[in-house]
Amino acid sequence: MSEAIKVGFVSFSTAPRGTLVVFCDDTLKLGPETRKTLGEAAGLVKRAAATNAFKGKSGSTLDILAPEGLKAARLIVIGAGKASGLTDNDFLKFGGAAAGKLGAGNDAVTLIAELPDGPMKPDQAAAVASGLRLRAYKFDRYKTKKKDGEDAALHAEVLLAVADVAAARKAFAPDSHIVDGVILARELVNEPPNVLYPVEFARRAAQLRKLGVEVEVLDVKAMTKLGMGALLGVAQGSAQPGRTVIMRWKGGKRGAQPVAFVGKGVCFDTGGISIKGAASMEDMKGDMGGAACVVGLMHALAARKAKVNAVGAIGLVENMPDGNAQRPGDIVTSMSGQTIEIINTDAEGRLVLADVLWYVAKKFKPKFMVDLATLTGAIMVALGTEYAGMFSNNDELADRLTKVGLATGERVWRMPLGPEYDKQIDSQFADVKNTGGRNGGSITAAQFLQRFVDDTPWAHLDIAGTAMGAPKTEINQSWGSGYGVRLLDRLVAEFYEAGKK
């Protein structure tokens, strides 16, 4: 896992070094500690703002090189907008804005964690630190040469000057582990498919044992014995054997019912016999974004020692057009005993999830299950890349996911389920078809999955538009976004770990 920025906390009285980062509001007002640090140079801000039409808008930046009267080589002013009503997500973005202005040569940075009305609270300063790290992440390990003008990876030590160093460190400790989980998920999505195939993915997931996570890897023989015919049907066309990985974190009361997370892990998807077009097929290395999120989430929960029992399960396959690949017209038997007619081999993710969802529901009997999958292009037609599609059989779970989605910025939009859609996936020859045609494609995919959760409270997140190739944001410049780790960690923390249920 690459580490672009190291963050630490110091007191306001610590002399700044290198680049100095400060905050102002939309009237260009600075906080008292900031004015004290700047001294006579405080007047530079208004003069430079007038020259650069800088008005302190939230997330905007003003860059002053070699500021007169300061030992700092550079002064960066970040607009906080109106100081009232700021959320944790705003402070994440402030950190991202700061990291976005730092260059590869910034090896020492001091950031004064203060707003015009006074010091940032410990959790706010922690959010700024998280935003710095999230924005600074860059996946460039396979580049041996840099082109002219290409941004080099940022490496810097950033010291956040705060009112209470011990409190800020305490607040940042769990946040830092969550950031680690997001970065781990990004790393997995960004890896090329010749490096990250099912066996290697399972090996990396197994490294969570170092954090106290119990990890079981099911090979082809074990899955065959369990009757996972849906998942194995997808995997049979590849020279790379499939795997299912079960991760368990036991941080709650002994014997307490766990919460569960299931991820689609198609390490590469050609579409199989129903092969995709060549254009942009390379993006299908990211078709395991759901599994990447689950691994990153389990890392976060274990590293911060979450007081919850959690199960993470991922189905890992490659979908390839080998001579042994399954064909349209084949009928496979899932672990649930339900038979599935294969209409399109490119509707493979739901087959993988069907067996893993059933396995988790029956073996662990969780309070709820959330699955994540880069499942359908149809969800991008409906929602674009700003929201993940959410389907659920439980209103309470759906409402909670909506709430934490708004809080974290990893937003979800609830989509419909209903028995009327079952008609599209009813099969003449088997219990169900694996696709229901063009209309309502993301809905019929979710309707298919619902047949394999029984009565377990469940939500399906279709993250095809948010897990990979989504628009760059203040806190993510990576192709793989790590979407879902912060969302689901907050879900656990607010509603289950905190004892609200």
C-alpha positions as CSV (number, residue, x, y, z in Angstrom):
1,M,0.0,0.0,0.0
2,S,1.6,3.3,-1.1
3,E,1.8,6.1,1.4
4,A,2.0,9.5,-0.3
5,I,1.5,11.7,2.7
6,K,2.4,11.3,6.3
7,V,0.3,13.4,8.7
8,G,0.9,14.4,12.2
9,F,-0.4,16.9,14.8
10,V,1.4,19.7,16.6
11,S,0.4,22.6,18.7
12,F,-0.4,26.1,17.3
13,S,2.8,27.4,18.9
14,T,5.0,25.2,16.7
15,A,6.9,27.2,14.1
16,P,5.7,26.5,10.6
17,R,8.1,25.1,8.0
18,G,8.0,24.6,4.3
19,T,4.6,25.4,2.8
20,L,2.0,27.0,5.1
21,V,-1.7,26.2,4.6
22,V,-4.4,28.4,6.2
23,F,-8.2,28.8,6.0
24,C,-10.4,31.8,5.5
25,D,-14.2,32.3,5.1
26,D,-16.1,34.0,2.3
27,T,-15.3,37.4,3.8
28,L,-11.5,36.5,3.8
29,K,-11.5,36.6,7.6
30,L,-8.8,34.6,9.2
31,G,-8.7,32.9,12.6
32,P,-6.8,34.4,15.6
33,E,-4.0,31.8,15.6
34,T,-3.6,32.1,11.8
35,R,-3.3,35.9,12.1
36,K,-0.8,35.5,14.8
37,T,1.3,33.1,12.7
38,L,1.1,35.3,9.6
39,G,1.9,38.5,11.5
40,E,2.3,41.4,9.1
41,A,2.0,39.0,6.2
42,A,-1.8,38.7,6.9
43,G,-2.3,41.7,4.8
44,L,-0.9,39.8,1.8
45,V,-4.0,37.6,1.7
46,K,-6.5,40.4,0.9
47,R,-4.1,42.0,-1.6
48,A,-3.5,38.7,-3.4
49,A,-7.2,37.9,-3.2
50,A,-8.1,41.1,-5.0
51,T,-5.5,40.4,-7.7
52,N,-6.7,36.8,-8.2
53,A,-10.4,37.3,-7.8
54,F,-10.3,35.0,-4.8
55,K,-13.5,35.3,-2.7
56,G,-13.0,32.4,-0.1
57,K,-15.6,30.2,-1.7
58,S,-15.6,26.7,-0.2
59,G,-12.8,24.6,-1.6
60,S,-11.2,27.4,-3.6
61,T,-7.5,28.2,-3.2
62,L,-5.2,31.1,-3.3
63,D,-1.5,30.4,-3.8
64,I,1.2,33.0,-2.8
65,L,4.8,32.1,-3.6
66,A,7.7,33.5,-1.4
67,P,5.3,35.5,0.8
68,E,6.9,38.7,2.1
69,G,7.4,38.7,5.8
70,L,7.1,34.9,6.3
71,K,9.8,32.2,6.6
72,A,7.5,29.9,4.7
73,A,8.4,29.4,1.1
74,R,4.8,29.3,0.0
75,L,1.4,30.3,1.5
76,I,-1.8,28.5,0.4
77,V,-5.1,29.9,1.5
78,I,-8.1,27.6,1.3
79,G,-11.6,29.1,1.3
80,A,-14.1,27.5,3.7
81,G,-17.1,29.5,2.5
82,K,-19.7,30.2,5.2
83,A,-18.4,28.9,8.5
84,S,-21.9,27.8,9.6
85,G,-23.3,24.4,8.8
86,L,-20.1,22.7,7.8
87,T,-20.1,18.9,7.8
88,D,-17.4,16.2,8.2
89,N,-17.5,15.8,4.4
90,D,-16.7,19.5,4.0
91,F,-13.6,19.0,6.1
92,L,-12.6,16.0,4.0
93,K,-12.8,18.2,1.0
94,F,-10.7,20.9,2.6
95,G,-8.0,18.3,3.1
96,G,-8.3,17.2,-0.5
97,A,-8.1,20.8,-1.7
98,A,-4.9,21.3,0.3
99,A,-3.3,18.1,-1.1
100,G,-4.4,19.1,-4.6
101,K,-2.2,22.3,-4.3
102,L,0.9,20.5,-3.0
103,G,3.5,19.4,-5.6
104,A,5.9,16.6,-5.5
105,G,8.6,18.9,-4.1
106,N,6.6,19.8,-1.0
107,D,8.4,17.7,1.5
108,A,7.4,19.8,4.6
109,V,4.0,21.3,5.1
110,T,2.3,23.0,8.0
111,L,-1.5,23.3,8.0
112,I,-3.2,25.5,10.6
113,A,-6.4,23.7,11.5
114,E,-8.4,26.8,12.4
115,L,-11.5,28.5,11.0
116,P,-12.2,32.2,11.4
117,D,-14.3,31.6,14.5
118,G,-11.7,29.4,16.2
119,P,-9.8,26.1,16.2
120,M,-11.2,23.1,14.4
121,K,-12.7,20.5,16.6
122,P,-10.6,17.3,16.9
123,D,-12.9,15.3,14.6
124,Q,-12.8,18.2,12.0
125,A,-9.0,18.2,12.0
126,A,-9.1,14.5,11.7
127,A,-11.3,14.8,8.6
128,V,-8.9,17.3,7.1
129,A,-6.1,14.8,7.6
130,S,-8.1,12.0,6.0
131,G,-8.9,14.2,3.0
132,L,-5.2,14.9,2.6
133,R,-4.3,11.3,2.5
134,L,-7.2,10.3,0.2
135,R,-6.5,13.0,-2.4
136,A,-2.7,12.3,-2.4
137,Y,-3.1,8.6,-3.3
138,K,-1.8,7.8,-6.7
139,F,-1.3,4.4,-8.4
140,D,1.9,4.5,-10.5
141,R,3.9,1.5,-9.5
142,Y,4.2,0.2,-13.0
143,K,5.5,3.4,-14.5
144,T,9.3,3.3,-15.0
145,K,9.5,6.7,-16.8
146,K,7.6,9.9,-16.3
147,K,6.6,12.0,-19.3
148,D,7.3,15.7,-19.4
149,G,4.7,17.6,-17.5
150,E,3.3,14.5,-15.9
151,D,2.6,14.9,-12.2
152,A,4.9,12.9,-10.0
153,A,3.5,11.2,-6.9
154,L,3.2,13.5,-3.9
155,H,5.4,12.7,-1.0
156,A,5.2,15.1,2.0
157,E,5.1,15.3,5.7
158,V,2.1,17.4,6.7
159,L,1.8,18.7,10.3
160,L,-1.6,19.9,11.3
161,A,-1.4,22.7,14.0
162,V,-4.3,22.1,16.4
163,A,-5.6,23.4,19.7
164,D,-5.5,19.9,21.4
165,V,-2.8,17.6,20.0
166,A,-3.8,14.5,22.1
167,A,-7.5,14.9,21.2
168,A,-6.8,15.3,17.5
169,R,-4.6,12.2,17.4
170,K,-7.3,10.2,19.2
171,A,-9.9,11.4,16.7
172,F,-7.7,10.6,13.8
173,A,-6.7,7.1,14.9
174,P,-9.9,5.3,13.7
175,D,-10.2,7.6,10.7
176,S,-6.7,6.7,9.6
177,H,-7.6,3.0,9.5
178,I,-10.7,3.8,7.4
179,V,-8.5,5.7,5.0
180,D,-6.2,2.6,4.9
181,G,-9.2,0.5,3.9
182,V,-10.2,2.9,1.1
183,I,-6.7,2.9,-0.2
184,L,-6.5,-0.9,-0.1
185,A,-9.7,-1.1,-2.1
186,R,-8.3,1.4,-4.6
187,E,-5.1,-0.6,-5.0
188,L,-7.1,-3.8,-5.7
189,V,-9.3,-2.2,-8.3
190,N,-6.3,-0.5,-10.0
191,E,-4.1,-3.6,-10.3
192,P,-3.9,-5.2,-13.8
193,P,-5.7,-8.5,-14.3
194,N,-2.6,-10.4,-15.1
195,V,-1.4,-9.5,-11.5
196,L,-4.7,-9.7,-9.6
197,Y,-6.4,-13.0,-10.6
198,P,-8.7,-15.0,-8.2
199,V,-5.9,-16.9,-6.4
200,E,-3.8,-13.8,-5.9
201,F,-6.8,-11.8,-4.8
202,A,-7.6,-14.5,-2.2
203,R,-4.0,-14.4,-1.0
204,R,-4.2,-10.6,-0.5
205,A,-7.5,-10.9,1.4
206,A,-5.9,-13.6,3.6
207,Q,-3.3,-11.0,4.7
208,L,-6.1,-9.6,6.9
209,R,-5.2,-12.4,9.3
210,K,-2.4,-10.1,10.6
211,L,-5.2,-7.8,12.0
212,G,-7.0,-10.7,13.7
213,V,-9.5,-11.4,10.9
214,E,-10.4,-15.1,10.5
215,V,-10.0,-16.0,6.8
216,E,-11.2,-19.1,5.1
217,V,-10.5,-19.7,1.4
218,L,-12.8,-22.1,-0.5
219,D,-11.2,-23.7,-3.5
220,V,-12.9,-25.4,-6.4
221,K,-13.1,-28.7,-4.6
222,A,-14.7,-27.1,-1.6
223,M,-17.2,-25.1,-3.7
224,T,-18.1,-28.1,-5.7
225,K,-18.9,-30.0,-2.5
226,L,-21.1,-27.1,-1.4
227,G,-22.9,-27.1,-4.7
228,M,-21.9,-23.6,-5.8
229,G,-22.8,-24.4,-9.4
230,A,-23.7,-20.8,-10.4
231,L,-20.3,-19.4,-9.4
232,L,-18.4,-22.4,-10.8
233,G,-20.3,-22.1,-14.0
234,V,-18.7,-18.7,-14.6
235,A,-15.3,-19.7,-13.5
236,Q,-15.1,-22.9,-15.6
237,G,-14.1,-20.9,-18.8
238,S,-10.8,-19.6,-17.3
239,A,-7.4,-21.2,-16.7
240,Q,-7.5,-19.3,-13.4
241,P,-9.6,-21.3,-10.9
242,G,-12.2,-19.5,-8.9
243,R,-12.2,-18.9,-5.1
244,T,-14.6,-17.8,-2.4
245,V,-13.1,-16.0,0.6
246,I,-14.9,-15.7,3.9
247,M,-13.5,-13.1,6.4
248,R,-14.8,-12.9,9.9
249,W,-14.1,-10.1,12.4
250,K,-15.3,-10.9,15.9
251,G,-15.2,-7.6,17.7
252,G,-18.6,-7.8,19.3
253,K,-20.1,-9.9,22.0
254,R,-19.4,-13.5,21.8
255,G,-22.2,-15.3,19.9
256,A,-23.9,-12.0,18.9
257,Q,-25.5,-12.0,15.4
258,P,-23.1,-10.6,12.8
259,V,-23.6,-8.1,10.1
260,A,-22.5,-9.3,6.6
261,F,-21.0,-7.8,3.4
262,V,-20.8,-9.6,0.1
263,G,-18.7,-8.5,-2.9
264,K,-18.7,-9.4,-6.6
265,G,-15.1,-10.3,-7.5
266,V,-14.9,-10.8,-11.3
267,C,-11.2,-10.2,-11.7
268,F,-11.6,-9.8,-15.4
269,D,-14.8,-10.0,-17.5
270,T,-14.6,-10.6,-21.2
271,G,-18.3,-11.4,-21.2
272,G,-17.6,-15.0,-21.8
273,I,-19.2,-16.6,-24.9
274,S,-21.5,-13.5,-25.1
275,I,-18.2,-11.6,-25.6
276,K,-18.1,-7.8,-25.1
277,G,-16.9,-5.4,-27.7
278,A,-13.2,-4.6,-27.7
279,A,-13.7,-0.9,-26.9
280,S,-12.8,-0.2,-23.3
281,M,-12.7,-3.9,-22.4
282,E,-9.6,-3.2,-20.4
283,D,-11.8,-1.4,-17.8
284,M,-13.2,-4.8,-16.9
285,K,-10.2,-5.4,-14.7
286,G,-12.3,-3.3,-12.3
287,D,-15.3,-5.7,-12.3
288,M,-14.2,-6.8,-8.8
289,G,-14.8,-3.4,-7.3
290,G,-17.4,-4.9,-4.9
291,A,-15.0,-7.5,-3.6
292,A,-12.3,-4.8,-3.2
293,C,-14.7,-2.7,-1.1
294,V,-15.5,-5.7,1.2
295,V,-11.8,-6.4,1.7
296,G,-11.1,-2.7,2.4
297,L,-14.0,-2.5,4.8
298,M,-12.9,-5.6,6.7
299,H,-9.5,-4.1,7.0
300,A,-11.0,-0.9,8.4
301,L,-13.2,-2.7,10.9
302,A,-10.4,-4.9,12.2
303,A,-7.7,-2.2,12.3
304,R,-9.9,0.2,14.3
305,K,-11.1,-2.8,16.4
306,A,-14.8,-2.1,15.7
307,K,-17.1,-3.5,18.4
308,V,-19.1,-5.6,16.0
309,N,-19.2,-9.1,14.6
310,A,-18.8,-8.8,10.9
311,V,-18.6,-11.3,8.0
312,G,-17.1,-10.3,4.7
313,A,-17.5,-12.7,1.7
314,I,-16.2,-12.4,-1.8
315,G,-16.7,-14.6,-4.9
316,L,-13.6,-14.5,-7.1
317,V,-13.7,-15.6,-10.8
318,E,-12.6,-14.7,-14.3
319,N,-15.2,-14.7,-17.0
320,M,-13.4,-16.0,-20.1
321,P,-14.5,-17.5,-23.6
322,D,-12.6,-20.7,-23.3
323,G,-13.7,-23.9,-25.0
324,N,-14.9,-25.1,-21.6
325,A,-16.9,-21.9,-20.9
326,Q,-20.6,-22.1,-20.2
327,R,-22.9,-21.3,-23.1
328,P,-26.1,-19.4,-23.5
329,G,-28.8,-22.1,-23.1
330,D,-26.9,-24.0,-20.3
331,I,-28.7,-24.6,-17.1
332,V,-26.8,-24.6,-13.8
333,T,-27.9,-25.5,-10.3
334,S,-27.1,-23.0,-7.6
335,M,-26.2,-23.8,-4.0
336,S,-29.8,-22.9,-3.1
337,G,-31.0,-25.7,-5.3
338,Q,-32.7,-23.2,-7.7
339,T,-31.8,-23.9,-11.3
340,I,-30.7,-21.0,-13.6
341,E,-31.0,-20.8,-17.4
342,I,-28.0,-19.0,-18.9
343,I,-29.3,-16.5,-21.4
344,N,-26.3,-14.2,-21.6
345,T,-22.9,-15.2,-20.2
346,D,-22.1,-11.5,-19.7
347,A,-24.7,-11.4,-16.9
348,E,-22.2,-13.4,-14.8
349,G,-21.9,-11.3,-11.6
350,R,-25.3,-12.1,-10.4
351,L,-24.4,-15.8,-10.7
352,V,-21.4,-15.4,-8.5
353,L,-23.3,-13.4,-5.9
354,A,-26.2,-15.9,-5.9
355,D,-24.1,-18.6,-4.4
356,V,-22.2,-16.4,-2.0
357,L,-25.3,-14.6,-0.7
358,W,-27.0,-18.0,-0.1
359,Y,-23.9,-19.3,1.7
360,V,-23.7,-16.3,4.0
361,A,-27.4,-16.1,4.7
362,K,-27.7,-19.8,5.7
363,K,-24.3,-20.2,7.5
364,F,-24.1,-17.0,9.5
365,K,-27.7,-15.8,9.7
366,P,-26.7,-12.2,9.8
367,K,-28.7,-9.2,11.1
368,F,-28.5,-7.9,7.5
369,M,-26.5,-8.4,4.3
370,V,-25.3,-5.7,2.0
371,D,-23.8,-6.8,-1.3
372,L,-21.8,-4.5,-3.6
373,A,-21.3,-5.2,-7.3
374,T,-20.3,-3.5,-10.5
375,L,-23.3,-5.3,-11.8
376,T,-25.0,-3.4,-14.7
377,G,-24.4,-0.7,-17.2
378,A,-28.1,0.0,-16.9
379,I,-27.6,1.6,-13.5
380,M,-25.3,4.2,-15.1
381,V,-28.0,5.0,-17.6
382,A,-30.4,5.6,-14.8
383,L,-28.1,7.4,-12.2
384,G,-24.9,8.4,-14.0
385,T,-21.8,8.2,-11.8
386,E,-22.9,10.3,-8.8
387,Y,-25.1,7.7,-7.0
388,A,-24.9,4.0,-6.5
389,G,-28.2,2.2,-7.1
390,M,-29.7,0.7,-4.0
391,F,-32.3,-2.1,-3.9
392,S,-33.5,-3.5,-0.7
393,N,-36.1,-5.7,0.9
394,N,-35.9,-3.8,4.2
395,D,-37.0,-0.2,4.6
396,E,-35.1,0.4,7.8
397,L,-31.8,-0.8,6.3
398,A,-32.5,1.3,3.1
399,D,-33.2,4.4,5.2
400,R,-30.0,4.0,7.2
401,L,-27.9,3.5,4.0
402,T,-29.4,6.6,2.6
403,K,-28.6,8.6,5.7
404,V,-24.9,7.5,5.9
405,G,-24.6,8.0,2.2
406,L,-25.5,11.7,2.5
407,A,-23.1,12.0,5.5
408,T,-20.1,10.5,3.8
409,G,-20.7,11.7,0.3
410,E,-20.9,8.1,-1.0
411,R,-24.6,8.5,-1.9
412,V,-27.1,5.9,-2.8
413,W,-30.5,6.2,-4.6
414,R,-33.2,3.6,-3.9
415,M,-34.6,1.8,-6.9
416,P,-37.7,-0.3,-7.0
417,L,-38.2,-4.0,-6.5
418,G,-41.5,-5.8,-7.1
419,P,-42.9,-9.2,-8.1
420,E,-44.0,-7.7,-11.5
421,Y,-40.4,-7.7,-12.6
422,D,-40.1,-11.5,-11.9
423,K,-42.0,-12.1,-15.1
424,Q,-39.0,-10.8,-17.1
425,I,-36.7,-13.5,-15.5
426,D,-39.1,-16.4,-15.4
427,S,-37.6,-19.3,-17.5
428,Q,-39.4,-21.8,-19.7
429,F,-36.8,-24.4,-18.8
430,A,-35.5,-23.6,-15.4
431,D,-36.5,-21.8,-12.2
432,V,-35.1,-18.5,-13.3
433,K,-33.2,-16.9,-16.2
434,N,-30.0,-14.9,-15.6
435,T,-31.2,-11.9,-17.5
436,G,-34.5,-10.3,-18.2
437,G,-33.7,-8.2,-21.3
438,R,-32.9,-4.6,-21.9
439,N,-35.8,-2.9,-20.0
440,G,-35.2,-2.3,-16.3
441,G,-31.9,-4.2,-16.5
442,S,-30.5,-3.2,-13.1
443,I,-33.9,-3.9,-11.5
444,T,-34.3,-7.4,-12.9
445,A,-30.7,-8.1,-11.8
446,A,-31.6,-7.1,-8.3
447,Q,-34.8,-9.1,-8.5
448,F,-32.7,-12.1,-9.5
449,L,-30.4,-11.7,-6.4
450,Q,-33.4,-11.3,-4.1
451,R,-34.2,-15.0,-4.8
452,F,-31.0,-16.0,-3.0
453,V,-31.3,-14.0,0.3
454,D,-34.5,-15.7,1.6
455,D,-35.9,-13.6,4.4
456,T,-32.6,-12.0,5.5
457,P,-32.7,-8.1,5.6
458,W,-30.7,-7.2,2.5
459,A,-29.6,-4.4,0.3
460,H,-27.9,-4.6,-3.0
461,L,-25.7,-1.7,-4.1
462,D,-25.0,-1.5,-7.9
463,I,-21.7,0.4,-8.0
464,A,-20.9,0.1,-11.7
465,G,-20.9,3.9,-12.0
466,T,-19.1,4.7,-8.7
467,A,-16.4,2.1,-8.1
468,M,-14.2,2.7,-11.2
469,G,-13.7,5.4,-13.7
470,A,-16.0,7.8,-11.9
471,P,-15.4,11.5,-12.1
472,K,-12.4,12.7,-10.1
473,T,-13.4,14.5,-6.8
474,E,-11.7,16.6,-4.1
475,I,-10.7,13.4,-2.3
476,N,-10.2,11.0,-5.2
477,Q,-8.0,11.3,-8.3
478,S,-7.7,7.6,-8.8
479,W,-9.4,5.4,-11.4
480,G,-10.4,3.0,-8.6
481,S,-12.4,5.1,-6.1
482,G,-12.6,2.7,-3.1
483,Y,-16.4,3.5,-3.1
484,G,-18.3,1.9,-0.3
485,V,-15.7,1.5,2.4
486,R,-16.5,4.8,4.2
487,L,-20.2,4.3,3.6
488,L,-20.4,0.9,5.2
489,D,-18.0,1.7,8.0
490,R,-20.2,4.6,9.0
491,L,-23.3,2.3,8.7
492,V,-21.7,-0.1,11.2
493,A,-20.5,2.6,13.5
494,E,-23.7,4.6,13.7
495,F,-26.3,1.9,13.9
496,Y,-24.8,-1.4,15.0
497,E,-21.5,-0.8,16.8
498,A,-23.0,2.1,18.8
499,G,-25.8,-0.2,20.0
500,K,-28.7,1.6,18.4
501,K,-29.9,-1.8,17.3
